[in-house]
Amino acid sequence: MNLSLFRQAAARLYESRPDLRAAFPGADSPEYWAWCNSHGFYEDPDLGPLAPPLPPENLRCLVGAGPSESDFLNTGANIFLGIARLAGLERSNSILDFGCGCGRITRFLSFYVPGAPIAGVDVEPRHIPWVSCNLSFGAFTLIDGAPPLPFRPRRFDTIFCISVFSHLPYSAQLSWMTELSRALAPEGTNRNYHTGSEGHPESTRRATSYAAARHT
């Protein structure tokens, strides 16, 4: 993905379409960025080729997104916007997507580059080579199913994960929360979200935080 060219094409499109100017607060808003990387991916012939490619169906299914390409993008956009609001991503200086999968949410985090370096980790060995190759704005690492993470203490000021802890036994949840706290900067935010039926856009709009930790 060429972020500079994508941003230029998105800005031109915004200025050329009154409907987009009426629908979104600005060309530099996360709402418009989410649209460009989902609906705009298909609607505009200039945006699609500049956006990150879609992962193959087998990788999309591994993260519970199902075979539909549009569902993968639309649910990713909705979850991204929910996290941006709840976690205050615009104030972040470094972001970790814990359990990044094949980048359903990570692809939208390019909005915060270069101001906030993006990292992602996952235990699935099929995901990491794909995101490393196709989401070049981030740094991705394959991790074990148990701590530690390969990061220095206090490395990130924002850490989030989507429907990861709901798949872990309680003892593993406690171990990972301790480890994420180690990697979290002072006054940073660690948020863990459960989205319910992840393949359905309406359910992802209702994403709520079931655990949050803040250093003070």
N, C-alpha and C positions, 0 to 999 in steps of 0.2 A: 504494500500500500504506500503510495506517495502522498503523504499527508498534505504537503504544500499544494500540490495540484488538485487534490480532492477539495481542500478548503476553497481554493480559487473557483472551482467549478460550482461548488455549493453556493458561494456568494453571488456568482453571476445568475444562477438559477433563481435565487431569492429575489434579486432585484428585477428579474424579468417577469415574475409571476405575482400579480396582485393577490391571488388566493393564498399564497404562502405568506406574504407580508401581513395579511389579515389574520392568519391562523397562528403565527408564531411571533414572539416578542422581538426577535432579531435573528440575523444570520449567524450570530455568535452565541445563541442560546442552546442549552443542552436539549431542549425540546426539538428544535430544528435539526440538530445533529442526529438525534435519534431517528427522526423522519428520513433524513438523507440516507442513513445506513439501513433503513428497512424498506419503507414504501418507495423512497427515491431510488433505491437500488434497482428496482424494476421499472419505475416510471421514466427515468431520465437516461438517455443513451450516453451522456457524458459521465454521470456519476458511477454507474455500474462497473465499467472497466477499471475505474480508479479505486474502488472500494476493495476491501479484503475479499478473497473468494469464499464461497461457502464450503464448509467441511463436507466430506462425503457422507452419504446417508448412514453408513454403519457407525460413524463417530457421532452424528447427531442423535442417533437412537441410544447410544451409550449414556447420554446425559438426560434421557427421558423426553427429548424434544419430538420424537417421532419422525416419520419420513418427510413431512411437509417442509419445504424450504421457507415458505412465507411464515409459517408458524414459528419456526426457529428464529427468524429475524424479528417478528412482531413481539413474541414473548421476551426475547432478549432486550428489545427497546423498552418495553414496559417495566421490566425489572430494573434496568439501568436507571430509568428516571426515578423509580421509587428509592433506590439506593442513593442517588444523587441528592434527593431531598432529605432523606432520613439521616444520612451520614455526613452531609455537608461537604461533598467532594470538592466543591470549588475552593475550599480552604486547605486542601491537602497538598503536601509537598512530596509524598511518596505513598504509593498505594499497592497493597498486596491482595490479589484475588486468590483466596485459599480454596482450592478445589476448582480450578479454572476450567477443567474439561477441555472441550474443543473451542473455547472462546466465545460462547454464546453471549456472555456479558462483557468479557474483556475487549471484544472488538469495538465496543462503544466507548471504552475508556480512552481511546486515542484522542478524544475531545480534550483531555487534560494534559496531553503531551505538547511541548517539552517541560512545562512547569512542574509536573508531577511524574517522575519516573514510575513505570508500571511493571510489576512483577506478578507472575502467576506460578502456582505449584499444583501438582496433581499426582495421585498414586497410579493412574492408568498410563502404562507405557505407550499406548497407541495415540494418546492425545498430545503429549509433549513434542514429539517431532513435527507434528502438523502445525501447531500454533507457533513453534519456533521459526518455522519456514514461512508461514503466511501472515503472522501478526508481528512483523519485524520491529514495531515500535516498543515491544515489551521484551522482558527477559524471563524465560520459563525454565522450570527445574522439575525433574521427576523426583518425588520424595517417597520415603517408606511409609508404611501404614501407622507408624508410631514415631513420636518425636525423637531427635530434635529436627528443627528446620535448619537449612544451610545459610543462615543469616546471623549477623552480629546482633547483640542486644540493642533494643531501641531503634531498629532499622526503619520501621514504617510508622507514619502517623495515622494511617487509615488501613485497617484490615477488615475485609468482609468475606463472607462465604454464603452460598445459597444452597439450602437443603443438603448440607454435609453432615451436620451434627445429628440430624434426625435419623441417619443411617448408622450411627455409632452407638455401641453400648455405653452405659453411663460412665464406666471407668475410663474409657477412651475419650469421652467428652471432657472429663476433668483433666486428663493429661494434656490434651490439645489446648484447652483454655489456658492452662498454665504456660504452655510453650508459646502460644500467641501473645500472652501478656509479656513474656520475655522479649519478644520481637517488637513490641509496641513502644513507641516513643512516649516520653512524659506528655501528658495531656492529649495523647492520641486516642483514637476511637476504634474499638473492635466490635463489630456487629455481625451477628449470625441470624440469618433469615430462613424461615420456612415458608414456602410459597404454595403449599397444598398441591393441587393437580397442575404440575408445571407445564403440561402441554396445552393448557387452555388460557388464552389471553386474559379473560375476565378474572380468573383466579389469581393470576400473577399481579394484577392491578391491586389486589388486596393484600399484597405481601406485608407481613408485620414482623417486627423484631421480637424474637422470643428470648434473646439474651444479649446483653450489652455490658461492656466493661470499659471504664474510663480511668486512666491514671490522672491523679491530681498531685 
